[in-house]
Amino acid sequence: MTSEQAAVILNMAALPSLRAEQPVTKRVIDAIPAARANYQPDPVTRPAIELAWHIVTAEIRFIDAVIAGAFDLTPRPRPESIRTPADVVAWYDDQFTKAIDRLLRVPVEQLTKTIDFRGIFQFPAVVYLNLAVSHSIHHRGQLSMYLRPIGAKVPSIYGESYDAREDREARERAAGKA
């Protein structure tokens, strides 16, 4: 891969995708009721708050790997200060902005460097940004399936969700009566 190709992938695919998906991920995490954040549908699954934490920390880990030229696989346990879904979203907002700022300062040649991921993949660094998006979408889908069983509404993800439509229609009916 050439530096020019890597720059095209970064600017035409990876950054736009990361920036488009981040608000969607935040909406799904924000939809978790704080009182039900420890819900897990099965003993082998993560509690909602832990799945949310995994999503956001893994995404930052992927971006950081591109910046550093290697993965730091040191565990990132959720700090005691991050107790609610809103705390996860606030951390994610802050860290995402910082990570993108750091990424934009990386020399384009760095994006072509081959990075090993656990001996499974060896890709040019820039490819891991698209994997970050795919990973987040995958786990966000899992997390969205937790929402209704805990009494939450599923936010719009790609287009209007059933719950968003129901809310919109209720507002429209109420406005028609006013």
Backbone as a chain_set.jsonl record, in Angstrom:
{"seq": "MTSEQAAVILNMAALPSLRAEQPVTKRVIDAIPAARANYQPDPVTRPAIELAWHIVTAEIRFIDAVIAGAFDLTPRPRPESIRTPADVVAWYDDQFTKAIDRLLRVPVEQLTKTIDFRGIFQFPAVVYLNLAVSHSIHHRGQLSMYLRPIGAKVPSIYGESYDAREDREARERAAGKA", "coords": {"N": [[0.85, -1.175, 0.0], [0.533, 2.192, -0.82], [1.532, 5.434, 0.431], [-0.16, 7.386, -0.548], [-2.462, 5.895, -1.182], [-3.144, 5.029, 1.372], [-3.746, 7.482, 2.549], [-6.029, 8.172, 1.126], [-7.793, 6.115, 1.938], [-7.911, 6.734, 4.682], [-8.99, 9.403, 4.68], [-11.244, 9.294, 3.016], [-12.756, 7.114, 3.735], [-12.237, 5.823, 6.357], [-12.071, 7.922, 8.433], [-14.526, 9.411, 7.887], [-16.36, 7.314, 8.406], [-15.814, 6.57, 11.104], [-16.467, 9.006, 12.364], [-19.173, 9.223, 11.687], [-20.335, 6.995, 12.883], [-19.834, 7.224, 15.617], [-21.692, 9.036, 17.018], [-23.992, 7.46, 16.84], [-23.328, 5.16, 18.259], [-23.057, 6.351, 20.772], [-25.747, 7.084, 21.227], [-26.988, 4.574, 21.513], [-25.695, 3.575, 23.8], [-26.409, 5.587, 25.619], [-29.093, 5.013, 25.842], [-29.33, 2.974, 27.652], [-30.819, 2.287, 30.672], [-29.703, 3.665, 33.695], [-30.252, 2.367, 36.095], [-30.496, -0.231, 35.288], [-28.101, -1.029, 34.276], [-26.442, -3.165, 34.832], [-27.594, -5.338, 33.702], [-27.603, -8.514, 32.14], [-28.184, -10.695, 29.508], [-27.599, -13.392, 29.617], [-25.592, -15.682, 31.477], [-23.081, -15.981, 30.234], [-22.665, -13.696, 28.826], [-21.657, -10.226, 28.672], [-22.4, -7.777, 31.186], [-24.566, -4.983, 30.48], [-23.34, -2.423, 30.929], [-20.655, -3.135, 30.95], [-20.345, -4.176, 28.393], [-20.815, -1.87, 26.927], [-18.595, -0.383, 27.812], [-16.552, -1.977, 26.783], [-16.978, -1.631, 24.02], [-16.37, 1.131, 23.603], [-13.75, 1.412, 24.633], [-12.327, -0.424, 23.104], [-12.585, 0.67, 20.547], [-11.107, 3.043, 20.819], [-8.679, 1.848, 21.406], [-8.047, 0.584, 18.95], [-7.716, 2.875, 17.304], [-5.582, 4.077, 18.664], [-3.63, 2.117, 18.222], [-3.101, 2.397, 15.506], [-1.963, 4.914, 15.549], [0.289, 4.484, 17.21], [1.565, 2.406, 15.959], [1.495, -0.161, 16.812], [-0.314, -2.601, 18.71], [-1.444, -2.036, 21.982], [-2.196, -4.204, 24.27], [-2.859, -4.188, 26.89], [-4.993, -4.777, 29.605], [-7.963, -2.799, 30.047], [-9.607, -1.988, 32.499], [-12.83, -0.878, 33.638], [-12.893, 2.196, 35.199], [-13.611, 3.001, 38.664], [-14.87, 5.452, 38.783], [-16.464, 5.564, 36.591], [-19.559, 4.878, 36.4], [-22.085, 4.843, 35.296], [-24.115, 4.574, 32.277], [-24.134, 7.145, 31.124], [-21.721, 8.158, 32.093], [-19.94, 6.528, 30.686], [-20.437, 7.384, 28.08], [-19.615, 10.07, 28.282], [-16.869, 9.739, 28.809], [-16.131, 8.442, 26.442], [-16.765, 10.405, 24.506], [-14.863, 12.397, 25.156], [-12.388, 10.966, 24.918], [-12.523, 9.997, 22.28], [-12.491, 12.335, 20.711], [-9.925, 13.301, 21.381], [-8.355, 11.152, 20.452], [-8.881, 11.167, 17.687], [-7.843, 13.662, 17.05], [-5.115, 13.158, 17.615], [-4.663, 11.168, 15.716], [-4.92, 12.577, 13.326], [-2.536, 13.896, 13.243], [-0.648, 12.041, 12.634], [2.041, 10.95, 10.631], [1.55, 10.295, 7.186], [2.895, 8.106, 6.157], [3.064, 6.401, 8.298], [0.625, 5.181, 8.31], [0.796, 3.136, 6.516], [2.327, 1.2, 7.622], [2.798, -2.167, 8.534], [0.893, -3.799, 10.93], [0.667, -6.081, 13.567], [-1.996, -7.997, 14.804], [-2.596, -9.728, 17.444], [-1.437, -11.996, 16.281], [-3.252, -12.842, 14.464], [-4.147, -11.124, 12.42], [-2.315, -9.256, 10.011], [-2.053, -6.286, 8.956], [-1.883, -3.243, 6.963], [-1.605, -0.273, 8.892], [-3.746, 1.635, 8.59], [-5.94, 0.098, 7.853], [-6.929, -0.968, 10.183], [-8.536, 0.987, 11.227], [-10.947, 0.79, 9.87], [-11.619, -1.741, 10.755], [-12.033, -1.121, 13.416], [-14.408, 0.328, 13.279], [-16.141, -1.685, 12.298], [-16.005, -3.517, 14.429], [-17.109, -1.99, 16.526], [-19.717, -1.58, 15.518], [-20.647, -4.224, 15.411], [-20.687, -5.013, 18.199], [-22.303, -2.983, 19.165], [-24.709, -3.632, 18.002], [-25.267, -5.977, 19.436], [-25.565, -4.82, 21.97], [-27.776, -3.182, 21.524], [-29.776, -5.053, 21.443], [-30.131, -5.643, 24.082], [-31.694, -3.651, 25.067], [-34.66, -3.458, 24.905], [-35.495, -5.687, 26.579], [-34.76, -4.611, 29.056], [-36.476, -2.606, 29.444], [-36.023, -0.304, 27.984], [-35.971, 2.062, 25.273], [-35.218, 1.544, 21.852], [-32.934, 3.45, 20.151], [-32.867, 5.434, 17.121], [-30.904, 4.05, 14.608], [-29.819, 3.257, 11.948], [-31.633, 5.008, 10.157], [-35.053, 5.533, 11.133], [-36.005, 4.07, 14.182], [-38.329, 1.595, 15.457], [-39.204, 2.419, 17.997], [-38.515, 5.159, 17.972], [-40.143, 6.01, 15.91], [-42.687, 5.503, 17.005], [-42.625, 7.343, 19.143], [-42.417, 9.749, 17.68], [-44.819, 9.719, 16.213], [-46.645, 9.847, 18.33], [-46.055, 12.395, 19.327], [-46.818, 13.899, 17.111], [-49.575, 13.322, 17.031], [-50.338, 14.49, 19.45], [-49.659, 17.161, 18.951], [-51.479, 17.712, 16.975], [-53.819, 17.803, 18.383], [-53.543, 20.02, 19.88]], "CA": [[0.0, 0.0, 0.0], [1.296, 3.434, -0.873], [1.086, 6.506, 1.328], [-1.314, 8.042, -1.185], [-3.617, 5.014, -0.996], [-3.496, 5.081, 2.789], [-4.388, 8.78, 2.798], [-7.389, 8.091, 0.566], [-8.593, 5.282, 2.847], [-8.13, 7.5, 5.907], [-9.833, 10.586, 4.502], [-12.481, 9.051, 2.269], [-13.518, 6.004, 4.303], [-12.097, 5.572, 7.792], [-12.502, 9.056, 9.264], [-15.967, 9.638, 7.789], [-17.097, 6.233, 9.072], [-15.664, 6.735, 12.548], [-17.22, 10.185, 12.799], [-20.609, 8.976, 11.517], [-20.798, 5.943, 13.786], [-19.675, 7.583, 17.024], [-22.938, 9.496, 17.646], [-24.936, 6.345, 16.895], [-22.894, 4.356, 19.404], [-23.414, 7.105, 21.975], [-27.207, 6.988, 21.429], [-27.323, 3.24, 22.026], [-25.219, 3.499, 25.188], [-27.256, 6.507, 26.397], [-30.424, 4.423, 26.017], [-29.3, 2.018, 28.769], [-31.204, 2.91, 31.947], [-28.638, 3.515, 34.696], [-30.671, 1.391, 37.104], [-30.432, -1.582, 34.704], [-26.824, -1.114, 33.57], [-25.794, -4.455, 35.077], [-28.358, -6.408, 33.042], [-26.961, -9.374, 31.153], [-29.215, -11.647, 29.098], [-27.151, -14.758, 29.836], [-24.375, -15.641, 32.29], [-21.851, -15.918, 29.438], [-22.565, -12.382, 28.188], [-21.232, -9.124, 29.534], [-23.449, -6.834, 31.582], [-24.708, -3.872, 29.528], [-22.332, -1.38, 31.163], [-19.353, -3.678, 30.554], [-20.329, -4.243, 26.931], [-20.64, -0.477, 26.48], [-17.202, -0.03, 28.078], [-15.739, -2.708, 25.801], [-17.132, -0.984, 22.717], [-15.668, 2.42, 23.506], [-12.307, 1.267, 24.849], [-11.743, -1.126, 21.953], [-12.488, 1.616, 19.439], [-9.95, 3.905, 21.089], [-7.493, 0.988, 21.293], [-7.745, 0.451, 17.525], [-7.173, 4.156, 16.826], [-4.257, 4.232, 19.275], [-2.697, 1.189, 17.564], [-2.711, 3.03, 14.243], [-1.088, 6.03, 15.913], [1.532, 3.974, 17.797], [2.196, 1.404, 15.101], [1.402, -1.465, 17.476], [-1.405, -2.703, 19.674], [-1.204, -2.169, 23.414], [-3.295, -5.07, 24.687], [-3.009, -4.118, 28.336], [-6.412, -4.646, 29.97], [-8.452, -1.462, 30.419], [-10.822, -2.137, 33.306], [-13.636, 0.325, 33.819], [-12.593, 2.845, 36.483], [-14.714, 3.175, 39.623], [-15.539, 6.725, 38.52], [-17.395, 5.388, 35.466], [-20.58, 4.025, 37.005], [-23.349, 4.851, 34.556], [-23.971, 4.726, 30.831], [-23.782, 8.543, 30.83], [-20.287, 8.28, 32.35], [-19.254, 5.885, 29.567], [-20.572, 8.29, 26.931], [-18.758, 11.252, 28.515], [-15.48, 9.293, 28.612], [-15.993, 8.166, 25.012], [-16.735, 11.698, 23.814], [-13.569, 13.021, 25.423], [-11.29, 10.166, 24.376], [-12.663, 9.926, 20.825], [-12.01, 13.612, 20.18], [-8.467, 13.325, 21.545], [-7.753, 10.135, 19.581], [-8.961, 11.641, 16.297], [-6.849, 14.743, 16.939], [-3.792, 12.524, 17.516], [-4.616, 10.455, 14.438], [-4.736, 13.55, 12.25], [-1.139, 14.353, 13.267], [0.229, 10.918, 12.272], [2.55, 11.026, 9.254], [0.814, 9.376, 6.322], [3.688, 6.888, 5.998], [2.736, 5.534, 9.439], [-0.605, 4.455, 7.99], [1.114, 1.981, 5.665], [3.108, 0.24, 8.407], [2.082, -3.391, 8.884], [0.712, -4.001, 12.369], [0.164, -7.403, 13.941], [-3.065, -8.044, 15.804], [-2.686, -11.017, 18.136], [-1.023, -13.084, 15.409], [-4.391, -13.207, 13.616], [-4.104, -10.248, 11.25], [-1.174, -8.384, 9.785], [-2.567, -5.353, 7.969], [-1.415, -1.859, 7.078], [-2.242, 0.389, 10.034], [-5.001, 2.308, 8.255], [-7.012, -0.901, 7.746], [-7.492, -1.194, 11.513], [-9.591, 1.973, 11.496], [-12.192, 0.187, 9.391], [-11.94, -2.827, 11.687], [-12.579, -0.485, 14.616], [-15.815, 0.625, 12.988], [-16.867, -2.963, 12.237], [-16.067, -4.056, 15.785], [-18.091, -1.199, 17.277], [-21.056, -1.872, 15.0], [-20.989, -5.584, 15.853], [-21.06, -5.028, 19.614], [-23.438, -2.061, 19.345], [-25.888, -4.445, 17.678], [-25.537, -6.81, 20.607], [-26.056, -3.966, 23.046], [-29.135, -2.713, 21.206], [-30.695, -6.145, 21.77], [-30.349, -5.635, 25.528], [-32.496, -2.504, 25.479], [-36.083, -3.727, 25.185], [-35.695, -6.502, 27.789], [-34.573, -3.836, 30.291], [-37.467, -1.541, 29.476], [-35.543, 0.894, 27.297], [-36.34, 2.22, 23.867], [-34.096, 1.446, 20.922], [-32.837, 4.697, 19.39], [-32.623, 5.316, 15.682], [-29.527, 3.662, 14.313], [-29.75, 3.592, 10.513], [-33.037, 5.294, 9.91], [-35.917, 5.611, 12.303], [-36.334, 2.813, 14.845], [-39.733, 1.439, 15.836], [-39.469, 3.265, 19.165], [-38.453, 6.56, 17.555], [-41.359, 6.273, 15.124], [-43.803, 5.568, 17.949], [-42.512, 8.635, 19.833], [-42.727, 10.813, 16.711], [-46.256, 9.684, 15.93], [-47.343, 10.327, 19.53], [-45.887, 13.86, 19.343], [-47.64, 14.449, 16.03], [-50.976, 13.251, 17.47], [-50.529, 15.488, 20.509], [-49.62, 18.479, 18.325], [-52.728, 17.863, 16.225], [-54.886, 18.065, 19.354], [-53.271, 21.288, 20.568]], "C": [[0.894, 1.237, 0.0], [0.752, 4.431, 0.141], [-0.144, 7.204, 0.77], [-2.574, 7.205, -1.015], [-4.092, 5.05, 0.456], [-4.207, 6.387, 3.127], [-5.818, 8.791, 2.266], [-8.285, 7.269, 1.486], [-8.917, 6.057, 4.123], [-9.188, 8.575, 5.703], [-11.169, 10.335, 3.831], [-13.341, 7.942, 2.875], [-13.44, 5.964, 5.828], [-12.592, 6.728, 8.66], [-13.987, 9.353, 9.121], [-16.792, 8.563, 8.494], [-17.012, 6.351, 10.587], [-16.527, 7.882, 13.054], [-18.731, 9.994, 12.668], [-21.137, 7.981, 12.544], [-20.731, 6.336, 15.255], [-20.965, 8.116, 17.657], [-23.994, 8.387, 17.765], [-24.6, 5.46, 18.096], [-23.264, 5.054, 20.708], [-24.914, 7.009, 22.258], [-27.594, 5.635, 22.011], [-26.883, 3.116, 23.482], [-26.071, 4.391, 26.087], [-28.639, 5.926, 26.682], [-30.48, 3.417, 27.166], [-29.754, 2.741, 30.037], [-30.133, 2.635, 33.003], [-28.989, 2.445, 35.727], [-30.585, -0.048, 36.598], [-29.103, -1.83, 33.99], [-26.097, -2.438, 33.779], [-26.558, -5.631, 34.477], [-27.469, -7.195, 32.1], [-27.961, -10.476, 30.808], [-28.85, -13.105, 29.362], [-25.864, -14.69, 30.659], [-23.071, -15.555, 31.483], [-21.68, -14.58, 28.728], [-22.096, -11.344, 29.203], [-22.454, -8.338, 29.984], [-23.442, -5.639, 30.62], [-23.609, -2.825, 29.706], [-20.946, -1.861, 30.739], [-19.242, -3.817, 29.041], [-20.146, -2.842, 26.35], [-19.189, -0.048, 26.662], [-16.276, -0.716, 27.08], [-15.797, -2.025, 24.437], [-16.251, 0.258, 22.629], [-14.167, 2.278, 23.717], [-11.646, 0.545, 23.684], [-11.595, -0.179, 20.77], [-11.285, 2.542, 19.622], [-8.659, 3.095, 20.968], [-7.085, 0.809, 19.83], [-7.122, 1.739, 16.977], [-5.762, 4.361, 17.376], [-3.227, 3.311, 18.629], [-2.206, 1.768, 16.239], [-1.706, 4.148, 14.52], [0.285, 5.522, 16.369], [2.28, 3.001, 16.891], [2.214, 0.022, 15.714], [0.227, -1.432, 18.447], [-0.855, -2.794, 21.088], [-2.406, -2.951, 23.933], [-3.434, -5.159, 26.203], [-4.492, -3.982, 28.67], [-6.76, -3.222, 30.395], [-9.742, -1.612, 31.229], [-11.54, -0.794, 33.461], [-13.318, 0.924, 35.183], [-13.833, 2.97, 37.37], [-15.519, 4.438, 39.338], [-16.544, 6.625, 37.368], [-18.423, 4.353, 35.892], [-21.83, 3.881, 36.158], [-23.093, 4.885, 33.049], [-23.593, 6.157, 30.439], [-22.294, 8.785, 31.076], [-19.481, 7.673, 31.205], [-19.283, 6.81, 28.353], [-19.672, 9.51, 27.094], [-17.289, 10.892, 28.298], [-15.211, 9.105, 27.12], [-15.903, 9.466, 24.212], [-15.358, 12.345, 23.94], [-12.435, 12.268, 24.73], [-11.341, 10.063, 22.851], [-12.105, 11.196, 20.184], [-10.486, 13.686, 20.247], [-7.788, 12.342, 20.593], [-7.779, 10.578, 18.122], [-7.964, 12.778, 16.083], [-5.44, 14.177, 16.808], [-3.623, 11.829, 16.168], [-4.338, 11.411, 13.284], [-3.304, 14.083, 12.184], [-0.148, 13.251, 12.864], [0.733, 11.113, 10.845], [1.891, 9.948, 8.393], [1.575, 8.065, 6.12], [3.403, 5.882, 7.117], [1.52, 4.667, 9.127], [-0.359, 3.21, 7.151], [1.876, 0.896, 6.419], [2.256, -0.978, 8.744], [2.075, -3.557, 10.393], [0.132, -5.394, 12.584], [-0.933, -7.249, 14.986], [-3.189, -9.479, 16.3], [-2.267, -12.217, 17.287], [-2.113, -13.533, 14.45], [-4.361, -12.435, 12.304], [-2.777, -9.52, 11.204], [-1.578, -7.481, 8.618], [-1.831, -4.026, 8.05], [-2.244, -1.145, 8.153], [-3.615, 0.958, 9.701], [-6.185, 1.343, 8.172], [-7.683, -1.116, 9.105], [-8.541, -0.144, 11.892], [-10.932, 1.454, 11.016], [-12.596, -0.995, 10.264], [-12.514, -2.273, 12.987], [-14.063, -0.197, 14.433], [-16.629, -0.66, 12.982], [-17.042, -3.567, 13.626], [-17.123, -3.309, 16.608], [-19.515, -1.504, 16.821], [-21.53, -3.246, 15.473], [-21.48, -5.578, 17.3], [-22.2, -4.059, 19.918], [-24.739, -2.783, 19.018], [-26.258, -5.36, 18.831], [-26.173, -5.971, 21.713], [-27.476, -3.473, 22.769], [-30.176, -3.79, 21.508], [-30.937, -6.272, 23.273], [-31.45, -4.639, 25.907], [-33.952, -2.827, 25.806], [-36.283, -4.614, 26.409], [-35.485, -5.742, 29.102], [-35.498, -2.617, 30.34], [-37.045, -0.25, 28.809], [-36.034, 0.912, 25.859], [-35.082, 2.16, 23.014], [-34.058, 2.741, 20.112], [-32.695, 4.414, 17.893], [-31.148, 5.005, 15.475], [-29.251, 4.002, 12.862], [-31.185, 3.801, 10.079], [-33.817, 5.193, 11.217], [-36.19, 4.224, 12.882], [-37.838, 2.767, 15.122], [-40.063, 2.394, 16.981], [-39.449, 4.747, 18.816], [-39.701, 6.931, 16.749], [-42.575, 6.397, 16.041], [-43.796, 6.902, 18.7], [-42.889, 9.789, 18.912], [-44.225, 10.859, 16.444], [-47.072, 10.171, 17.127], [-47.238, 11.849, 19.63], [-46.768, 14.519, 18.278], [-49.123, 14.418, 16.407], [-51.259, 14.325, 18.516], [-50.52, 16.901, 19.924], [-50.89, 18.743, 17.55], [-53.913, 18.186, 17.122], [-54.723, 19.422, 20.01], [-53.88, 22.465, 19.844]], "O": [[1.883, 1.309, 0.73], [-0.362, 4.277, 0.642], [-1.056, 7.57, 1.512], [-3.642, 7.747, -0.734], [-5.291, 5.096, 0.728], [-5.162, 6.394, 3.904], [-6.713, 9.358, 2.892], [-9.409, 7.673, 1.782], [-10.055, 6.042, 4.591], [-10.161, 8.654, 6.454], [-12.125, 11.079, 4.05], [-14.528, 7.841, 2.563], [-14.462, 6.06, 6.508], [-13.441, 6.53, 9.529], [-14.664, 9.535, 10.132], [-17.812, 8.87, 9.111], [-18.026, 6.245, 11.278], [-17.232, 7.744, 14.053], [-19.491, 10.55, 13.461], [-22.265, 8.115, 13.018], [-21.505, 5.82, 16.061], [-21.309, 7.68, 18.755], [-24.797, 8.391, 18.698], [-25.486, 5.063, 18.852], [-23.733, 4.409, 21.646], [-25.311, 6.867, 23.414], [-28.437, 5.561, 22.906], [-27.634, 2.599, 24.309], [-26.419, 3.994, 27.199], [-29.283, 6.309, 27.658], [-31.569, 3.046, 27.606], [-29.124, 3.721, 30.437], [-29.709, 1.492, 33.178], [-28.116, 1.704, 36.179], [-30.601, -0.984, 37.397], [-29.001, -2.752, 33.181], [-25.227, -2.795, 32.986], [-26.211, -6.788, 34.715], [-26.678, -6.621, 31.352], [-28.52, -11.116, 31.699], [-29.726, -13.968, 29.331], [-25.117, -13.719, 30.541], [-22.058, -15.096, 32.01], [-20.652, -14.351, 28.091], [-22.137, -11.56, 30.414], [-23.436, -8.24, 29.248], [-22.414, -5.33, 30.018], [-23.01, -2.389, 28.722], [-20.15, -1.077, 30.223], [-18.173, -3.603, 28.47], [-19.403, -2.658, 25.387], [-18.612, 0.578, 25.774], [-15.325, -0.108, 26.589], [-14.77, -1.862, 23.778], [-15.476, 0.41, 21.685], [-13.386, 2.955, 23.048], [-10.517, 0.871, 23.317], [-10.586, -0.222, 20.066], [-10.536, 2.789, 18.676], [-7.652, 3.608, 20.479], [-5.899, 0.877, 19.509], [-6.116, 1.693, 16.268], [-4.858, 4.769, 16.647], [-2.063, 3.689, 18.501], [-1.03, 1.64, 15.897], [-0.718, 4.298, 13.801], [1.317, 6.059, 15.966], [3.485, 2.8, 17.044], [2.875, -0.878, 15.196], [-0.168, -0.373, 18.936], [0.086, -3.542, 21.353], [-3.509, -2.412, 24.021], [-4.048, -6.086, 26.73], [-5.18, -3.151, 28.077], [-5.955, -2.531, 31.02], [-10.836, -1.39, 30.709], [-10.925, 0.272, 33.42], [-13.452, 0.253, 36.206], [-14.959, 3.036, 36.878], [-16.716, 4.488, 39.619], [-17.38, 7.512, 37.196], [-18.215, 3.146, 35.772], [-22.559, 2.898, 36.291], [-21.986, 5.19, 32.606], [-22.808, 6.353, 29.511], [-21.668, 9.545, 30.337], [-18.461, 8.229, 30.796], [-18.267, 6.995, 27.682], [-19.033, 9.936, 26.133], [-16.549, 11.653, 27.674], [-14.188, 9.553, 26.603], [-15.049, 9.598, 23.336], [-14.771, 12.784, 22.951], [-11.617, 12.872, 24.036], [-10.295, 10.044, 22.202], [-11.335, 11.128, 19.225], [-9.836, 14.087, 19.282], [-6.761, 12.664, 19.995], [-6.802, 10.385, 17.399], [-7.312, 12.843, 15.041], [-4.654, 14.651, 15.988], [-2.557, 11.9, 15.555], [-3.593, 11.073, 12.364], [-2.906, 14.66, 11.172], [1.053, 13.503, 12.765], [-0.054, 11.408, 9.946], [1.705, 8.817, 8.841], [0.955, 7.019, 5.932], [3.487, 4.671, 6.913], [1.405, 3.548, 9.626], [-1.213, 2.326, 7.084], [2.049, -0.209, 5.906], [1.117, -0.835, 9.189], [3.113, -3.469, 11.049], [-0.776, -5.823, 11.871], [-0.807, -6.469, 15.93], [-3.808, -10.327, 15.655], [-2.7, -13.339, 17.55], [-1.928, -14.496, 13.705], [-4.525, -13.004, 11.225], [-2.19, -9.207, 12.241], [-1.462, -7.86, 7.453], [-1.225, -3.71, 9.073], [-3.441, -1.396, 8.294], [-4.557, 0.773, 10.472], [-7.323, 1.749, 8.404], [-8.876, -1.413, 9.166], [-9.349, -0.378, 12.792], [-11.948, 1.654, 11.68], [-13.784, -1.224, 10.487], [-13.388, -2.893, 13.593], [-14.87, -0.449, 15.328], [-17.694, -0.72, 13.596], [-18.115, -4.073, 13.956], [-17.929, -3.927, 17.302], [-20.414, -1.667, 17.646], [-22.679, -3.406, 15.885], [-22.565, -6.082, 17.592], [-22.982, -4.297, 20.839], [-25.754, -2.57, 19.68], [-27.435, -5.5, 19.164], [-27.179, -6.356, 22.31], [-28.286, -3.363, 23.69], [-31.33, -3.474, 21.798], [-31.873, -6.957, 23.683], [-32.07, -4.778, 26.962], [-34.422, -2.492, 26.894], [-37.166, -4.328, 27.218], [-35.972, -6.172, 30.147], [-35.324, -1.72, 31.164], [-37.65, 0.795, 29.045], [-36.456, -0.108, 25.314], [-34.024, 2.658, 23.4], [-35.041, 3.091, 19.459], [-32.435, 3.284, 17.479], [-30.271, 5.616, 16.086], [-28.516, 4.948, 12.579], [-31.865, 2.856, 9.679], [-33.281, 4.812, 12.258], [-36.565, 3.307, 12.151], [-38.527, 3.783, 15.03], [-41.076, 3.093, 16.943], [-40.278, 5.51, 19.312], [-40.241, 8.028, 16.892], [-43.398, 7.297, 15.868], [-44.846, 7.521, 18.874], [-43.603, 10.705, 19.321], [-44.827, 11.933, 16.451], [-48.089, 10.84, 16.946], [-48.211, 12.519, 19.977], [-47.38, 15.559, 18.517], [-49.85, 15.373, 16.137], [-52.296, 14.987, 18.471], [-51.296, 17.751, 20.361], [-51.338, 19.887, 17.472], [-54.897, 18.774, 16.672], [-55.658, 19.927, 20.632], [-53.744, 23.603, 20.292]]}, "num_chains": 1, "name": "protein.A"}
